[in-house]
Amino acid sequence: MDPIVETLQNILLLKGHSYLSSLLYDSSYEIIQSGQYGSKWNSIISKFVIYLPVQNYFKLRNYFDSAKELLLECVRDIYPVTDDAPEIVAVEFRILIPGTNTKVDFSSQAINEESLRKVFISYSTQNSALAGQLKIILEEMGFDAFLAHEDINPSAEWQETILNILGESGIFIPIITESYHGSNWTDQESGIAMYTKKIVLPICVVGCKPYGFLSKYQAMFIAANDVNSITADSIYRVLVKVNPVIAKRLLSQLLISFSESQNYFQSGAKSELILRLFSEKLDKKDVNKIFESFLANSQIRECILARPNLYSLFQRHRKAISPTILNRIRDVVPKWFS
């Protein structure tokens, strides 16, 4: 135990705050200076950052404001405002990964275009087959899906890797089964996902339901180990329903993934998704991107599964297609113009 943290714990105990004192167990700290002079001669305005084990961090989360105020008072007992010393003006909390020196700050992370391509799948190892099938479906949709036990190099610090990738991911999908709650790590992953405002889509086996941090989110329900009931269509529909503002971003991602189709199966499946889920949401730019992809990618252009879907889109949005692209389409499929 760091002697400064231990002193903070003792001060809290003397002031009657035993619960907060217990949450500082196994914590460390850092004084971060701002570079600005404080109120005393040669003092520097600073903040006192406490690094907590992840489970304690989330136990404390609901009390951050009051805890910061109380701890600032205690820290100033240790570091009074004097000449030639740091002038502590704030206390902040960060996550410390157990067993490592890695400190993670999720406070500034936000969902953006890049993070929406990354999906973190949280699951119990007893449901690895179900998680693996979900990963396949998501990657066919153009997502970059992460499974902790499959994708982490065994020689890596796996907890550090999990937290870093969870921080980078915009979408969090927990697979909730009877064994999910028994995992040592899944509840912590769920807490981090909620605190960092990920887009959360629980997939629940019938008979189970979201609990704790996850209870406020709408879930998809499937029969036990029925991997076939998880489809790209159902995932898109629920994602758009739970967070309508991301529909355009999901469409943008799907169009990129469609343009990069590497085989006939991918181009057929993705063209069907575009037609079925997004046809009414396409603007002129989207339409031209679709048909640019059709002309440029032979796996789309020559796919007998994709052509009927693209013809339907062509009929609906022909007026939005640029004259240059229309002329090129005419050369490839003249019968669409008859």
LODO-754490 format. One record per residue (C-alpha): residue in one letter; x, y, z. Coordinates in Angstrom, 2 decimals. Layout:
[A; [X; Y; Z]]
...
***
This chain:
[M; [0.00; 0.00; 0.00]]
[D; [1.31; 3.44; -0.93]]
[P; [1.99; 5.43; 2.28]]
[I; [0.11; 8.51; 1.01]]
[V; [-2.95; 6.44; 0.11]]
[E; [-2.73; 4.68; 3.47]]
[T; [-2.63; 8.06; 5.19]]
[L; [-5.72; 9.13; 3.23]]
[Q; [-7.49; 5.98; 4.37]]
[N; [-6.63; 6.69; 8.01]]
[I; [-7.85; 10.29; 7.74]]
[L; [-11.13; 9.07; 6.25]]
[L; [-11.54; 6.53; 9.04]]
[L; [-11.00; 9.24; 11.66]]
[K; [-13.66; 11.36; 9.95]]
[G; [-16.15; 8.49; 9.95]]
[H; [-15.98; 7.57; 6.24]]
[S; [-15.03; 3.91; 6.49]]
[Y; [-16.71; 2.85; 3.21]]
[L; [-14.81; 5.41; 1.14]]
[S; [-11.64; 4.45; 2.98]]
[S; [-12.15; 0.78; 2.01]]
[L; [-12.55; 1.70; -1.66]]
[L; [-9.03; 3.15; -1.68]]
[Y; [-7.55; -0.28; -0.95]]
[D; [-4.89; -1.26; -3.54]]
[S; [-5.03; 2.23; -5.05]]
[S; [-2.19; 4.48; -6.14]]
[Y; [-1.98; 8.18; -6.87]]
[E; [-0.25; 10.79; -9.00]]
[I; [0.05; 14.57; -8.67]]
[I; [-0.34; 16.20; -12.07]]
[Q; [0.85; 19.80; -12.30]]
[S; [-0.80; 22.29; -14.62]]
[G; [2.23; 24.51; -15.14]]
[Q; [0.37; 27.52; -13.72]]
[Y; [1.52; 29.25; -10.56]]
[G; [-0.77; 29.01; -7.54]]
[S; [-1.64; 31.37; -4.70]]
[K; [1.67; 30.93; -2.81]]
[W; [5.23; 31.74; -3.86]]
[N; [6.50; 29.20; -6.42]]
[S; [3.50; 26.88; -5.86]]
[I; [2.03; 25.08; -8.89]]
[I; [-1.69; 24.45; -9.38]]
[S; [-2.11; 20.65; -9.48]]
[K; [-4.67; 17.87; -9.35]]
[F; [-4.48; 14.71; -7.27]]
[V; [-5.36; 11.68; -9.41]]
[I; [-6.32; 8.46; -7.62]]
[Y; [-5.99; 5.19; -9.58]]
[L; [-8.52; 2.63; -8.33]]
[P; [-8.96; -1.08; -9.08]]
[V; [-11.74; -1.32; -11.65]]
[Q; [-14.29; -2.86; -9.27]]
[N; [-13.77; -0.08; -6.70]]
[Y; [-13.87; 2.56; -9.41]]
[F; [-17.41; 1.55; -10.37]]
[K; [-18.55; 1.15; -6.78]]
[L; [-17.48; 4.76; -6.26]]
[R; [-18.86; 6.10; -9.53]]
[N; [-22.24; 7.15; -8.11]]
[Y; [-20.49; 9.16; -5.37]]
[F; [-17.83; 10.86; -7.48]]
[D; [-18.84; 14.45; -6.75]]
[S; [-19.15; 14.11; -2.97]]
[A; [-16.08; 11.84; -2.79]]
[K; [-13.96; 14.31; -4.73]]
[E; [-14.94; 17.13; -2.38]]
[L; [-14.22; 15.07; 0.72]]
[L; [-10.94; 13.69; -0.60]]
[L; [-9.76; 17.15; -1.65]]
[E; [-10.18; 18.23; 1.95]]
[C; [-8.17; 15.19; 3.14]]
[V; [-5.46; 15.62; 0.51]]
[R; [-4.98; 19.22; 1.61]]
[D; [-4.36; 17.94; 5.12]]
[I; [-1.40; 16.06; 3.65]]
[Y; [-0.40; 18.70; 1.10]]
[P; [-1.33; 22.08; 2.61]]
[V; [-1.12; 25.14; 0.40]]
[T; [2.37; 26.48; 1.05]]
[D; [5.31; 27.99; -0.79]]
[D; [7.33; 25.74; -3.11]]
[A; [4.71; 22.98; -3.12]]
[P; [1.95; 21.69; -5.37]]
[E; [-1.34; 23.48; -4.75]]
[I; [-3.96; 20.73; -5.03]]
[V; [-7.19; 22.17; -6.42]]
[A; [-8.99; 19.01; -7.60]]
[V; [-9.23; 15.25; -7.12]]
[E; [-9.93; 12.91; -10.04]]
[F; [-10.35; 9.15; -10.41]]
[R; [-8.93; 6.74; -12.97]]
[I; [-8.93; 2.96; -13.43]]
[L; [-5.87; 0.95; -12.46]]
[I; [-5.68; -2.48; -14.09]]
[P; [-4.97; -5.07; -11.38]]
[G; [-1.51; -6.60; -11.46]]
[T; [-0.09; -4.02; -13.86]]
[N; [1.02; -0.41; -13.90]]
[T; [-1.50; 0.41; -16.61]]
[K; [-3.79; 3.34; -15.85]]
[V; [-6.81; 3.94; -18.07]]
[D; [-8.83; 7.13; -18.43]]
[F; [-12.17; 6.60; -20.17]]
[S; [-13.51; 10.06; -19.38]]
[S; [-12.64; 11.68; -22.72]]
[Q; [-13.58; 8.81; -25.03]]
[A; [-16.51; 9.40; -27.36]]
[I; [-18.34; 7.43; -30.02]]
[N; [-17.25; 8.45; -33.51]]
[E; [-17.27; 7.05; -37.03]]
[E; [-14.24; 4.87; -36.42]]
[S; [-15.39; 3.51; -33.06]]
[L; [-18.76; 2.47; -34.54]]
[R; [-16.94; -0.10; -36.66]]
[K; [-15.62; -1.75; -33.52]]
[V; [-17.80; -4.10; -31.50]]
[F; [-16.77; -5.56; -28.16]]
[I; [-18.44; -8.93; -27.50]]
[S; [-18.65; -9.70; -23.79]]
[Y; [-19.32; -13.34; -22.95]]
[S; [-18.65; -16.26; -20.66]]
[T; [-16.18; -18.81; -22.02]]
[Q; [-18.96; -21.40; -21.67]]
[N; [-20.70; -19.61; -24.55]]
[S; [-17.69; -19.30; -26.84]]
[A; [-19.46; -21.04; -29.77]]
[L; [-22.31; -18.55; -29.65]]
[A; [-19.88; -15.64; -29.36]]
[G; [-17.82; -16.96; -32.26]]
[Q; [-20.88; -17.19; -34.52]]
[L; [-21.87; -13.64; -33.56]]
[K; [-18.39; -12.45; -34.47]]
[I; [-18.64; -14.06; -37.92]]
[I; [-21.97; -12.33; -38.59]]
[L; [-20.71; -8.95; -37.39]]
[E; [-17.57; -9.14; -39.51]]
[E; [-19.65; -10.05; -42.56]]
[M; [-21.58; -6.85; -41.85]]
[G; [-18.35; -4.86; -41.90]]
[F; [-17.79; -4.55; -38.16]]
[D; [-14.47; -5.20; -36.47]]
[A; [-15.62; -7.58; -33.74]]
[F; [-13.48; -8.46; -30.73]]
[L; [-13.62; -11.62; -28.61]]
[A; [-11.37; -11.44; -25.58]]
[H; [-10.32; -15.08; -25.32]]
[E; [-9.96; -15.60; -29.05]]
[D; [-8.29; -12.39; -30.12]]
[I; [-5.81; -11.68; -27.31]]
[N; [-2.25; -12.89; -27.70]]
[P; [-1.63; -15.22; -24.73]]
[S; [1.64; -13.43; -23.97]]
[A; [-0.05; -10.03; -23.72]]
[E; [-1.32; -8.44; -20.55]]
[W; [-4.86; -9.56; -21.24]]
[Q; [-6.59; -7.20; -18.84]]
[E; [-4.78; -4.21; -20.34]]
[T; [-5.73; -5.35; -23.83]]
[I; [-9.37; -5.84; -22.88]]
[L; [-9.68; -2.36; -21.38]]
[N; [-7.91; -0.65; -24.26]]
[I; [-10.08; -2.34; -26.92]]
[L; [-13.23; -1.76; -24.88]]
[G; [-12.29; 1.91; -24.74]]
[E; [-11.88; 2.04; -28.52]]
[S; [-15.15; 0.23; -29.29]]
[G; [-18.37; 2.14; -29.93]]
[I; [-20.72; -0.84; -29.62]]
[F; [-20.90; -3.30; -26.72]]
[I; [-22.76; -6.62; -27.08]]
[P; [-22.96; -8.81; -23.98]]
[I; [-24.21; -12.38; -24.48]]
[I; [-26.27; -12.96; -21.35]]
[T; [-26.70; -16.57; -20.32]]
[E; [-26.81; -18.31; -16.95]]
[S; [-23.01; -18.38; -16.87]]
[Y; [-22.49; -14.70; -17.79]]
[H; [-22.88; -13.36; -14.27]]
[G; [-20.47; -15.96; -12.92]]
[S; [-17.52; -14.62; -14.90]]
[N; [-14.87; -12.68; -13.01]]
[W; [-14.65; -9.99; -15.67]]
[T; [-17.96; -9.63; -17.58]]
[D; [-19.74; -7.48; -14.98]]
[Q; [-16.79; -5.09; -14.97]]
[E; [-16.88; -4.90; -18.77]]
[S; [-20.59; -4.05; -18.58]]
[G; [-19.96; -1.31; -16.02]]
[I; [-17.27; 0.27; -18.16]]
[A; [-19.50; 0.10; -21.26]]
[M; [-22.32; 1.88; -19.42]]
[Y; [-20.10; 4.54; -17.87]]
[T; [-18.44; 5.34; -21.20]]
[K; [-21.84; 5.54; -22.94]]
[K; [-21.31; 2.78; -25.47]]
[I; [-24.17; 1.68; -27.67]]
[V; [-25.25; -1.42; -25.74]]
[L; [-27.17; -4.32; -27.28]]
[P; [-27.62; -7.27; -24.89]]
[I; [-28.31; -10.63; -26.52]]
[C; [-30.13; -12.82; -24.01]]
[V; [-30.86; -16.52; -24.06]]
[V; [-34.55; -17.04; -23.29]]
[G; [-34.95; -17.38; -19.54]]
[C; [-32.25; -14.81; -18.83]]
[K; [-32.58; -11.04; -18.84]]
[P; [-30.31; -8.01; -18.51]]
[Y; [-29.39; -7.24; -14.91]]
[G; [-27.43; -4.67; -12.98]]
[F; [-25.77; -2.14; -15.28]]
[L; [-27.49; -3.73; -18.30]]
[S; [-31.06; -3.77; -17.01]]
[K; [-32.01; -0.47; -18.65]]
[Y; [-31.13; -1.62; -22.18]]
[Q; [-33.45; -3.25; -24.72]]
[A; [-32.30; -6.79; -25.49]]
[M; [-32.53; -9.34; -28.29]]
[F; [-33.77; -12.75; -27.13]]
[I; [-32.73; -16.05; -28.66]]
[A; [-33.34; -19.71; -27.88]]
[A; [-30.53; -21.40; -25.98]]
[N; [-27.48; -21.72; -28.23]]
[D; [-29.60; -20.96; -31.32]]
[V; [-26.91; -19.16; -33.30]]
[N; [-29.10; -19.13; -36.41]]
[S; [-31.53; -16.70; -34.77]]
[I; [-28.82; -14.02; -34.70]]
[T; [-28.84; -12.36; -38.11]]
[A; [-27.34; -9.24; -39.59]]
[D; [-30.86; -8.02; -40.28]]
[S; [-31.95; -8.39; -36.65]]
[I; [-28.80; -6.73; -35.31]]
[Y; [-29.15; -3.71; -37.61]]
[R; [-32.83; -3.34; -36.82]]
[V; [-32.30; -3.37; -33.07]]
[L; [-29.25; -1.08; -33.21]]
[V; [-31.21; 1.49; -35.20]]
[K; [-34.19; 1.14; -32.85]]
[V; [-32.19; 1.58; -29.64]]
[N; [-30.19; 4.48; -31.06]]
[P; [-31.88; 6.05; -34.12]]
[V; [-29.26; 8.79; -34.45]]
[I; [-26.66; 6.27; -35.52]]
[A; [-28.68; 4.97; -38.49]]
[K; [-26.80; 7.19; -40.93]]
[R; [-23.46; 6.15; -39.50]]
[L; [-24.39; 2.49; -39.74]]
[L; [-25.46; 3.03; -43.34]]
[S; [-22.17; 4.75; -44.12]]
[Q; [-20.28; 1.83; -42.62]]
[L; [-22.38; -0.72; -44.53]]
[L; [-21.73; 1.10; -47.83]]
[I; [-17.99; 1.00; -47.18]]
[S; [-18.18; -2.68; -46.31]]
[F; [-20.29; -3.33; -49.43]]
[S; [-17.71; -1.62; -51.64]]
[E; [-15.02; -3.89; -50.16]]
[S; [-16.97; -7.16; -50.71]]
[Q; [-14.50; -9.96; -51.37]]
[N; [-16.88; -12.63; -52.66]]
[Y; [-20.35; -13.14; -54.10]]
[F; [-21.83; -14.14; -50.75]]
[Q; [-20.77; -10.86; -49.12]]
[S; [-21.94; -8.67; -51.98]]
[G; [-25.29; -10.48; -52.15]]
[A; [-25.92; -10.32; -48.41]]
[K; [-24.89; -6.68; -48.07]]
[S; [-26.86; -5.51; -51.10]]
[E; [-29.92; -7.19; -49.57]]
[L; [-29.35; -5.35; -46.28]]
[I; [-29.02; -2.02; -48.08]]
[L; [-32.25; -2.65; -50.00]]
[R; [-34.29; -3.98; -47.08]]
[L; [-33.15; -1.69; -44.28]]
[F; [-31.93; 1.53; -45.82]]
[S; [-33.58; 2.03; -49.21]]
[E; [-35.76; 4.87; -47.94]]
[K; [-32.83; 6.54; -46.17]]
[L; [-30.48; 6.83; -49.16]]
[D; [-29.47; 10.31; -50.31]]
[K; [-27.90; 11.19; -53.65]]
[K; [-24.36; 10.63; -52.36]]
[D; [-25.26; 7.21; -50.98]]
[V; [-26.88; 6.11; -54.24]]
[N; [-23.88; 7.11; -56.32]]
[K; [-21.52; 5.35; -53.92]]
[I; [-23.52; 2.13; -54.27]]
[F; [-23.32; 2.14; -58.05]]
[E; [-19.69; 3.25; -58.09]]
[S; [-19.02; 0.12; -56.01]]
[F; [-21.07; -1.94; -58.44]]
[L; [-18.97; -0.74; -61.36]]
[A; [-15.61; -1.00; -59.62]]
[N; [-15.90; -4.35; -57.83]]
[S; [-16.33; -7.48; -59.95]]
[Q; [-17.51; -9.44; -56.89]]
[I; [-20.53; -7.11; -56.86]]
[R; [-20.91; -6.52; -60.58]]
[E; [-20.94; -10.21; -61.53]]
[C; [-22.90; -11.48; -58.53]]
[I; [-26.26; -12.99; -59.48]]
[L; [-27.38; -12.58; -55.85]]
[A; [-26.63; -8.86; -55.79]]
[R; [-27.98; -7.85; -59.20]]
[P; [-31.72; -8.13; -58.38]]
[N; [-31.22; -6.00; -55.26]]
[L; [-29.22; -3.42; -57.17]]
[Y; [-31.79; -3.35; -59.96]]
[S; [-34.50; -2.57; -57.40]]
[L; [-32.35; 0.25; -56.03]]
[F; [-31.67; 1.44; -59.57]]
[Q; [-35.40; 1.66; -60.30]]
[R; [-36.14; 3.54; -57.08]]
[H; [-33.23; 5.99; -57.21]]
[R; [-32.40; 6.34; -60.90]]
[K; [-32.94; 10.10; -60.85]]
[A; [-30.27; 10.49; -58.16]]
[I; [-27.55; 8.74; -60.19]]
[S; [-25.09; 11.04; -61.94]]
[P; [-25.11; 11.04; -65.79]]
[T; [-21.54; 9.74; -65.88]]
[I; [-22.33; 6.73; -63.72]]
[L; [-25.59; 6.13; -65.61]]
[N; [-23.69; 5.89; -68.90]]
[R; [-21.25; 3.41; -67.39]]
[I; [-24.10; 1.30; -66.01]]
[R; [-25.71; 1.30; -69.46]]
[D; [-22.54; -0.28; -70.88]]
[V; [-22.55; -3.03; -68.25]]
[V; [-26.29; -3.85; -67.99]]
[P; [-28.10; -2.27; -70.95]]
[K; [-31.28; -4.26; -70.20]]
[W; [-31.84; -2.13; -67.08]]
[F; [-32.68; 0.74; -69.44]]
[S; [-35.15; -1.11; -71.62]]
***
